[in-house]
Amino acid sequence: MKSIAKKAKAVPVKAVAKAAKKAVKPVKGGKPVAKAGPAKPVKGKAPIKAVKAKVVVKAPPVKKADPAKKVAPVKKAVAAKKSVPAKKVAPAKKVVPVKKVVKPVAKKVAVKVPTKVVKPTPVAVAKKSEPAKGGKPVKVVEPVTKKAAEKVASGAVAEAKKAVVSPAPVKVVAPTKAPKVSPPVVEVIEEAVSVVIEEVVTMAHQSLPPMPAGAAANGAIYYDSHMHTPLCKHAWGEPEEYAAQGVKAGLKGIIFTCHCPMPDGFWPTVRMADSEFEAYLEMVDRAAKAFKGKLDVRLGLESEFFPGMEGWIERLHKRADFDYILGGLHWQARDYLAKFETGTIEAFRKSYFNHLAASAETGLYDCLAHPDLVKNYHPDSWCLAIVKGSIATSLDRIAATGVAMELNTSGLNKSYSEMNPGMEMLRMMADRGIPVVIGSDAHRANRVGEHFMTALSHLQEAGYEKVSYFLKRQRIDLKISEVQASIKKAADSQLV
């Protein structure tokens, strides 16, 4: 083929045209007929062979002699496609199956995201050469095949021009293209899911500001961890009033622990109704926002203990993001008296301390409120020595659980005027290493932080070096001496 092209190169175009005119005569239908004789040689040039004249002049055998077709036949150009057929490239199902693409999204949906968000994932993604694991797109052979075809076609055109023959148009058949599906469709779905997840998580933890670190601006470091709201029907003043008093008392923060709702009409006159639970959360959150930067206001709950109602209490604790759960055992509850006041006064008191230990053993509470409250049951006959053995047994069981106990300063305002617990029981607690949290049990705003300096002195006298409080249901221990200094400093700063 190359030798023919070289020889044809030497023939001038004008000479060939002249020879062609002489050799061709018109016939019916307008088609030229080749003359039997060979073309005359041109002076000083090599003669043109008869075979060449047939290629140039004869119309019927153009297909056989056409150099363009021999150099680049259409079928051979397409043959390049056989080396990398489109069918082998197209099946992206093996490279990136739909399930693998959607799988990460399914993991994110594990946070209770509605499944509707995932359903719109287009199945058509499988038809596209999706990005592989590393995110790099799979190479498609299409551009290479096209380039090769174009190269062959351009060569064929050049050869045709040299031979002064108009080549038949070369049709380049491009490989079957896989439908283009934009990957961002999947990415957008993933982003949408992550936004939903973030919103769900935010809603679950939006109750209060983040935990502050270190002392407050006024030097305060301790919290009053027991107070109420008007929802319990025997407390007065709005949460903001309690917060204002907390600042005056030299505290870093306060934790509201109002009496929890209970089922089956359990002592309803001293607690919020279940229908008021959301209102309680809103009241505390409102005060937290109002005093942000001034006082840390937290959400807690004085959660009742009554044998047989543990399931209700456990479910209740999951209904909000509490910082502190205070276990409340109240001997004066109508239901408690009806069930357990069946023998002597001492027997009733022993029963009370047994239930106190049982409440700690449930694991539902962070701390036990006013531990010896039962001394107000027939206070004139209270004698710790009579029930000391029952108290010791109860404290041993409590110490084994790691649950803290409260030093409640409001005991000074009750019929048996003494903090709960009294000094002797406090020493028994110290001997067993039971952590202590101080709470005012304020039912009026002016009681917030009341008698705290006295309570801290009692702890030192009983043998304690540290006092505790809870945030996010995690115990934080502080040196008593540091708490005393911080309260004094913060309270004094209010007088300036």
C-alpha positions as CSV (number, residue, x, y, z in Angstrom):
1,M,0.0,0.0,0.0
2,K,2.8,2.4,0.8
3,S,4.6,1.7,-2.5
4,I,1.5,2.5,-4.4
5,A,1.1,5.8,-2.5
6,K,4.7,6.7,-3.2
7,K,4.4,6.1,-7.0
8,A,1.2,8.0,-7.1
9,K,2.9,10.9,-5.4
10,A,5.1,11.5,-8.5
11,V,2.3,12.0,-10.9
12,P,1.2,15.6,-11.2
13,V,-2.4,16.4,-10.9
14,K,-2.7,18.2,-14.2
15,A,-1.3,15.2,-16.2
16,V,-3.6,12.8,-14.6
17,A,-6.6,15.0,-15.3
18,K,-5.6,15.4,-18.9
19,A,-5.2,11.6,-19.4
20,A,-8.5,11.0,-17.7
21,K,-10.3,13.4,-20.1
22,K,-9.0,11.6,-23.1
23,A,-9.7,8.1,-21.7
24,V,-13.2,8.7,-20.5
25,K,-16.3,8.9,-22.6
26,P,-19.8,9.7,-21.3
27,V,-22.3,6.9,-21.5
28,K,-26.0,6.4,-20.6
29,G,-26.6,7.3,-17.0
30,G,-23.7,9.7,-17.0
31,K,-21.1,7.2,-15.7
32,P,-17.6,7.3,-17.1
33,V,-16.2,4.2,-18.9
34,A,-12.5,3.5,-18.8
35,K,-10.6,3.3,-22.2
36,A,-8.9,0.0,-23.0
37,G,-5.5,1.7,-23.7
38,P,-3.2,2.8,-21.0
39,A,-2.6,6.5,-20.2
40,K,0.2,8.2,-22.2
41,P,3.3,8.8,-20.2
42,V,4.3,12.3,-19.3
43,K,7.7,13.6,-20.4
44,G,10.4,13.0,-17.8
45,K,8.0,11.1,-15.5
46,A,7.4,7.4,-14.9
47,P,4.5,5.9,-16.8
48,I,1.3,5.2,-14.9
49,K,0.4,1.5,-14.7
50,A,-2.9,0.3,-15.9
51,V,-3.8,-0.8,-12.5
52,K,-3.6,2.7,-11.2
53,A,-5.7,4.0,-14.0
54,K,-8.4,1.6,-13.0
55,V,-8.3,2.9,-9.5
56,V,-8.5,6.5,-10.6
57,V,-10.9,6.3,-13.5
58,K,-13.2,3.2,-13.3
59,A,-16.3,3.9,-11.3
60,P,-17.4,0.3,-10.6
61,P,-14.2,-1.0,-9.0
62,V,-13.7,2.1,-6.8
63,K,-14.4,-0.1,-3.8
64,K,-11.5,-2.5,-4.5
65,A,-8.9,0.1,-5.4
66,D,-9.9,2.9,-3.0
67,P,-6.7,3.4,-0.9
68,A,-8.7,5.2,1.8
69,K,-10.8,2.1,2.5
70,K,-7.8,-0.2,2.5
71,V,-5.9,2.0,4.9
72,A,-8.8,2.7,7.3
73,P,-11.8,0.5,6.7
74,V,-14.8,1.4,8.9
75,K,-15.0,-2.1,10.3
76,K,-11.3,-2.1,11.3
77,A,-11.7,1.3,13.0
78,V,-14.5,-0.1,15.1
79,A,-12.5,-3.2,15.8
80,A,-10.6,-1.1,18.4
81,K,-13.8,-1.3,20.4
82,K,-13.3,-5.1,20.8
83,S,-10.2,-4.6,22.9
84,V,-12.2,-2.8,25.5
85,P,-15.9,-3.4,24.8
86,A,-18.4,-1.0,26.3
87,K,-20.1,-3.9,28.1
88,K,-17.0,-4.5,30.3
89,V,-16.8,-0.8,31.2
90,A,-20.5,-0.1,31.7
91,P,-21.4,-2.6,34.4
92,A,-20.6,-0.3,37.4
93,K,-22.7,-2.7,39.4
94,K,-19.7,-4.8,40.1
95,V,-17.4,-1.8,40.8
96,V,-19.7,0.3,43.0
97,P,-23.0,-1.5,43.9
98,V,-25.9,0.6,45.0
99,K,-25.9,-1.1,48.4
100,K,-22.3,-0.1,49.0
101,V,-23.0,3.5,48.1
102,V,-26.0,3.7,50.4
103,K,-24.5,1.7,53.3
104,P,-22.8,4.7,55.0
105,V,-26.1,6.5,54.9
106,A,-27.8,3.6,56.6
107,K,-25.3,3.8,59.5
108,K,-26.1,7.4,60.0
109,V,-29.8,6.7,60.1
110,A,-29.1,4.5,63.2
111,V,-29.9,7.6,65.3
112,K,-33.6,7.3,64.6
113,V,-33.6,9.3,61.4
114,P,-36.9,8.8,59.4
115,T,-36.3,6.2,56.7
116,K,-38.1,8.4,54.2
117,V,-34.9,10.4,53.9
118,V,-33.0,7.4,52.5
119,K,-35.7,6.1,50.1
120,P,-35.1,8.9,47.4
121,T,-31.6,7.4,46.7
122,P,-31.7,6.9,42.9
123,V,-31.1,3.3,41.8
124,A,-29.8,4.7,38.5
125,V,-26.5,5.3,40.2
126,A,-25.5,1.7,39.4
127,K,-25.4,2.4,35.7
128,K,-22.8,5.1,36.1
129,S,-19.2,4.4,36.6
130,E,-19.3,5.6,40.3
131,P,-16.2,6.7,42.2
132,A,-14.3,3.8,43.7
133,K,-13.5,3.5,47.4
134,G,-10.8,6.1,47.3
135,G,-13.2,8.6,45.6
136,K,-11.4,8.5,42.2
137,P,-13.6,7.9,39.1
138,V,-13.2,4.7,37.2
139,K,-11.4,5.3,33.9
140,V,-13.7,5.0,30.8
141,V,-12.0,3.7,27.6
142,E,-14.3,5.8,25.4
143,P,-11.9,8.8,24.9
144,V,-9.1,6.5,23.9
145,T,-11.2,4.6,21.3
146,K,-12.5,7.9,19.8
147,K,-9.0,9.3,19.5
148,A,-7.7,6.2,17.8
149,A,-10.6,6.3,15.3
150,E,-10.0,9.9,14.6
151,K,-6.3,9.2,14.0
152,V,-7.1,6.5,11.5
153,A,-9.7,8.6,9.8
154,S,-7.4,11.6,9.4
155,G,-4.7,9.3,7.9
156,A,-7.3,8.0,5.5
157,V,-8.3,11.5,4.4
158,A,-4.6,12.4,3.8
159,E,-4.0,9.4,1.7
160,A,-7.1,10.1,-0.3
161,K,-6.0,13.6,-1.0
162,K,-2.7,12.4,-2.3
163,A,-4.3,10.0,-4.7
164,V,-6.8,12.8,-5.9
165,V,-9.7,10.6,-5.1
166,S,-12.5,11.9,-2.9
167,P,-12.7,9.3,-0.2
168,A,-16.0,7.9,1.1
169,P,-16.9,9.5,4.4
170,V,-15.6,7.5,7.2
171,K,-18.1,6.9,9.9
172,V,-16.6,6.8,13.4
173,V,-18.9,4.7,15.6
174,A,-18.4,5.8,19.2
175,P,-18.6,3.2,21.9
176,T,-21.9,2.9,23.8
177,K,-21.8,5.5,26.5
178,A,-23.0,4.7,30.0
179,P,-25.7,7.0,31.1
180,K,-24.3,9.9,33.0
181,V,-25.7,10.1,36.5
182,S,-24.2,12.9,38.7
183,P,-22.7,11.5,41.9
184,P,-23.7,14.6,44.0
185,V,-27.3,13.0,44.1
186,V,-26.0,10.6,46.7
187,E,-23.9,13.2,48.5
188,V,-26.9,15.5,48.8
189,I,-28.9,12.7,50.4
190,E,-26.0,12.0,52.9
191,E,-25.8,15.7,53.8
192,A,-29.6,15.8,54.3
193,V,-29.4,12.8,56.6
194,S,-26.5,14.2,58.6
195,V,-28.5,17.5,59.1
196,V,-31.5,15.5,60.4
197,I,-29.2,13.6,62.7
198,E,-27.6,16.8,64.0
199,E,-31.1,18.3,64.6
200,V,-32.2,15.2,66.6
201,V,-29.1,15.2,68.7
202,T,-29.4,19.0,69.4
203,M,-33.0,18.6,70.5
204,A,-32.0,15.8,72.9
205,H,-29.5,18.1,74.6
206,Q,-30.9,21.5,74.4
207,S,-32.2,21.7,77.9
208,L,-29.3,23.6,79.5
209,P,-26.1,25.5,78.7
210,P,-22.8,23.6,78.5
211,M,-21.0,22.7,81.7
212,P,-18.9,25.7,82.9
213,A,-15.3,25.1,83.9
214,G,-13.5,26.6,87.0
215,A,-14.8,29.3,89.3
216,A,-17.4,31.9,88.4
217,A,-16.4,35.5,87.8
218,N,-17.1,36.2,91.5
219,G,-15.0,33.3,92.6
220,A,-17.9,30.9,93.5
221,I,-17.3,27.2,93.0
222,Y,-20.2,25.4,94.7
223,Y,-23.9,24.6,94.0
224,D,-27.1,24.4,96.1
225,S,-28.5,21.1,94.8
226,H,-32.0,21.0,96.3
227,M,-34.9,23.4,95.7
228,H,-38.4,23.5,94.4
229,T,-40.9,25.4,92.2
230,P,-44.6,26.3,92.7
231,L,-45.5,23.3,90.7
232,C,-45.1,21.1,93.8
233,K,-48.0,23.1,95.4
234,H,-46.1,23.9,98.6
235,A,-43.3,26.2,97.4
236,W,-43.5,29.9,96.6
237,G,-41.6,32.1,94.1
238,E,-40.5,31.8,90.5
239,P,-37.2,30.1,89.5
240,E,-35.7,33.4,88.6
241,E,-36.2,34.5,92.3
242,Y,-34.3,31.5,93.5
243,A,-31.5,32.2,91.0
244,A,-31.2,35.8,92.2
245,Q,-30.8,34.5,95.8
246,G,-28.2,32.0,94.6
247,V,-26.0,34.9,93.4
248,K,-26.4,36.7,96.7
249,A,-25.5,33.5,98.6
250,G,-22.1,33.3,96.9
251,L,-23.0,30.2,94.8
252,K,-21.7,29.3,91.4
253,G,-25.0,27.6,90.5
254,I,-28.3,26.0,91.7
255,I,-30.1,22.8,90.8
256,F,-33.9,22.6,90.8
257,T,-35.1,19.3,92.2
258,C,-38.9,19.7,92.3
259,H,-41.1,16.7,93.5
260,C,-41.6,14.3,90.5
261,P,-45.0,13.3,89.1
262,M,-46.2,9.9,90.3
263,P,-48.8,7.5,88.9
264,D,-52.1,6.2,90.4
265,G,-52.8,9.3,92.5
266,F,-49.8,8.8,94.7
267,W,-49.7,11.7,97.2
268,P,-50.8,14.3,94.5
269,T,-51.1,17.3,96.8
270,V,-47.3,17.8,97.1
271,R,-46.1,17.3,93.6
272,M,-46.4,18.4,90.0
273,A,-48.9,16.5,87.8
274,D,-47.6,14.4,85.0
275,S,-49.2,16.9,82.6
276,E,-47.1,19.7,84.2
277,F,-43.8,17.9,83.6
278,E,-43.0,19.8,80.4
279,A,-43.9,23.1,82.1
280,Y,-41.3,22.3,84.7
281,L,-38.6,21.8,82.1
282,E,-39.6,25.1,80.5
283,M,-39.5,27.0,83.8
284,V,-36.0,25.8,84.6
285,D,-34.7,26.5,81.1
286,R,-36.2,30.0,81.2
287,A,-34.3,30.8,84.4
288,A,-31.1,29.2,83.0
289,K,-31.3,31.6,80.0
290,A,-32.1,34.6,82.1
291,F,-29.1,34.1,84.4
292,K,-26.6,32.9,81.8
293,G,-23.2,34.3,82.6
294,K,-24.3,35.2,86.2
295,L,-25.4,31.9,87.7
296,D,-25.4,28.3,86.4
297,V,-29.0,27.0,86.6
298,R,-29.4,23.3,86.2
299,L,-32.2,20.7,85.9
300,G,-32.7,18.1,88.6
301,L,-35.5,16.1,90.1
302,E,-36.5,14.9,93.6
303,S,-37.6,11.5,92.5
304,E,-39.8,9.6,94.8
305,F,-38.9,6.1,96.1
306,F,-41.8,3.8,96.8
307,P,-41.4,0.0,96.6
308,G,-43.1,-1.3,93.5
309,M,-42.9,1.9,91.5
310,E,-39.3,1.6,90.3
311,G,-40.4,1.0,86.7
312,W,-42.3,4.3,86.6
313,I,-39.3,6.2,88.0
314,E,-36.8,4.6,85.6
315,R,-39.0,5.7,82.6
316,L,-39.4,9.2,84.1
317,H,-35.7,9.7,84.3
318,K,-35.4,9.2,80.5
319,R,-37.8,11.9,79.7
320,A,-35.3,14.8,80.1
321,D,-31.6,15.5,80.2
322,F,-31.2,15.7,84.0
323,D,-28.0,16.9,85.8
324,Y,-29.0,15.4,89.1
325,I,-31.4,12.9,90.5
326,L,-32.2,13.1,94.2
327,G,-33.9,10.1,95.8
328,G,-36.7,11.1,98.0
329,L,-38.1,8.7,100.6
330,H,-41.0,10.4,102.5
331,W,-42.4,8.6,105.5
332,Q,-45.3,11.2,105.8
333,A,-46.8,10.2,102.4
334,R,-50.3,8.9,102.9
335,D,-49.6,5.8,100.8
336,Y,-46.4,5.1,102.7
337,L,-48.1,5.4,106.1
338,A,-51.0,3.2,105.0
339,K,-48.7,0.4,103.9
340,F,-45.9,0.4,106.5
341,E,-47.2,2.0,109.7
342,T,-48.4,-1.3,111.1
343,G,-46.4,-1.8,114.3
344,T,-44.5,0.2,116.8
345,I,-42.8,3.6,116.3
346,E,-39.3,1.9,116.4
347,A,-40.4,-0.8,113.9
348,F,-41.7,1.9,111.5
349,R,-38.4,3.8,111.8
350,K,-36.4,0.6,111.1
351,S,-38.5,-0.1,108.1
352,Y,-37.7,3.4,106.9
353,F,-33.9,2.9,107.0
354,N,-34.3,-0.4,105.3
355,H,-36.1,1.3,102.4
356,L,-33.5,4.0,102.4
357,A,-30.8,1.4,101.6
358,A,-33.1,-0.3,99.1
359,S,-33.5,3.0,97.2
360,A,-29.7,3.2,96.8
361,E,-29.5,-0.3,95.6
362,T,-31.9,0.4,92.7
363,G,-29.2,2.4,91.0
364,L,-31.9,5.0,90.0
365,Y,-30.5,7.9,92.2
366,D,-27.3,10.0,92.4
367,C,-27.9,10.9,96.1
368,L,-30.4,10.2,98.9
369,A,-32.3,13.2,100.3
370,H,-32.6,14.1,104.0
371,P,-31.5,10.6,105.2
372,D,-32.9,10.6,108.7
373,L,-36.2,12.5,107.9
374,V,-38.0,9.8,109.9
375,K,-36.9,11.4,113.2
376,N,-39.7,13.9,112.6
377,Y,-42.2,11.0,113.0
378,H,-43.1,11.4,116.7
379,P,-40.1,13.7,117.2
380,D,-40.5,13.7,121.0
381,S,-39.6,10.0,121.1
382,W,-36.7,10.1,118.7
383,C,-33.6,8.4,120.0
384,L,-30.9,7.4,117.6
385,A,-29.4,4.8,120.0
386,I,-32.5,2.7,119.7
387,V,-32.3,2.4,115.9
388,K,-28.5,2.8,115.6
389,G,-28.1,-0.9,114.5
390,S,-30.6,-0.5,111.7
391,I,-28.9,2.8,110.6
392,A,-25.5,1.1,110.6
393,T,-26.8,-1.8,108.4
394,S,-28.5,0.7,106.1
395,L,-25.3,2.7,105.7
396,D,-23.2,-0.3,105.0
397,R,-25.5,-1.2,102.1
398,I,-25.5,2.4,100.8
399,A,-21.7,2.6,101.0
400,A,-21.5,-0.5,98.8
401,T,-23.5,1.2,96.1
402,G,-21.4,4.3,95.8
403,V,-24.5,6.5,96.0
404,A,-24.0,9.9,97.8
405,M,-26.1,11.2,100.7
406,E,-27.4,14.6,101.4
407,L,-26.8,17.0,104.3
408,N,-30.1,18.9,104.2
409,T,-29.9,22.3,105.9
410,S,-33.7,22.7,106.1
411,G,-33.8,20.2,109.0
412,L,-33.2,23.2,111.2
413,N,-36.6,24.5,110.2
414,K,-38.5,21.2,111.0
415,S,-40.2,19.9,114.1
416,Y,-37.0,18.1,115.2
417,S,-34.7,21.1,114.7
418,E,-31.5,19.5,113.4
419,M,-29.9,19.1,110.0
420,N,-30.7,15.9,108.2
421,P,-28.8,13.9,109.1
422,G,-27.7,14.9,112.6
423,M,-24.0,14.9,113.7
424,E,-23.9,11.3,115.0
425,M,-25.2,9.8,111.8
426,L,-23.0,12.1,109.8
427,R,-19.9,10.6,111.6
428,M,-21.2,7.1,110.8
429,M,-21.4,8.2,107.1
430,A,-17.9,9.7,107.2
431,D,-16.5,6.4,108.7
432,R,-17.8,4.6,105.6
433,G,-16.6,7.1,103.1
434,I,-20.1,8.0,101.8
435,P,-19.9,11.2,99.7
436,V,-22.0,14.1,100.9
437,V,-23.9,16.8,98.9
438,I,-25.3,19.9,100.6
439,G,-28.8,21.0,99.8
440,S,-31.0,23.7,101.2
441,D,-34.3,22.1,100.2
442,A,-35.6,25.6,99.6
443,H,-39.3,26.0,99.2
444,R,-38.9,29.8,99.3
445,A,-36.3,31.9,97.4
446,N,-34.8,33.3,100.6
447,R,-33.8,29.8,101.7
448,V,-31.3,29.2,98.8
449,G,-27.8,28.6,100.2
450,E,-29.1,28.9,103.8
451,H,-26.8,27.6,106.6
452,F,-24.2,26.4,104.1
453,M,-21.3,27.6,106.1
454,T,-22.6,25.8,109.1
455,A,-23.1,22.7,107.1
456,L,-19.5,22.8,105.9
457,S,-18.3,23.1,109.4
458,H,-20.4,20.1,110.5
459,L,-18.8,18.0,107.7
460,Q,-15.3,18.9,108.9
461,E,-16.3,18.1,112.5
462,A,-17.7,14.7,111.3
463,G,-14.4,13.9,109.6
464,Y,-15.0,15.0,106.0
465,E,-12.4,16.9,104.0
466,K,-14.4,17.1,100.7
467,V,-17.9,17.9,99.7
468,S,-19.6,17.0,96.5
469,Y,-22.2,18.1,93.9
470,F,-23.4,16.6,90.5
471,L,-23.5,17.9,87.0
472,K,-24.6,15.7,84.1
473,R,-25.1,13.0,86.8
474,Q,-21.4,12.9,87.4
475,R,-20.1,13.6,90.9
476,I,-17.6,16.4,91.4
477,D,-15.6,16.6,94.7
478,L,-14.2,19.8,96.2
479,K,-12.1,20.6,99.2
480,I,-14.3,21.9,102.0
481,S,-11.8,24.7,102.8
482,E,-11.9,25.9,99.2
483,V,-15.7,25.9,99.2
484,Q,-15.8,27.9,102.4
485,A,-13.4,30.5,101.0
486,S,-15.3,30.8,97.7
487,I,-18.7,31.3,99.4
488,K,-17.3,34.0,101.6
489,K,-15.5,35.8,98.7
490,A,-18.5,35.6,96.3
491,A,-21.0,36.7,99.0
492,D,-18.8,39.6,100.0
493,S,-18.5,40.8,96.4
494,Q,-22.3,41.3,96.4
495,L,-21.9,43.9,99.1
496,V,-19.6,46.1,97.1
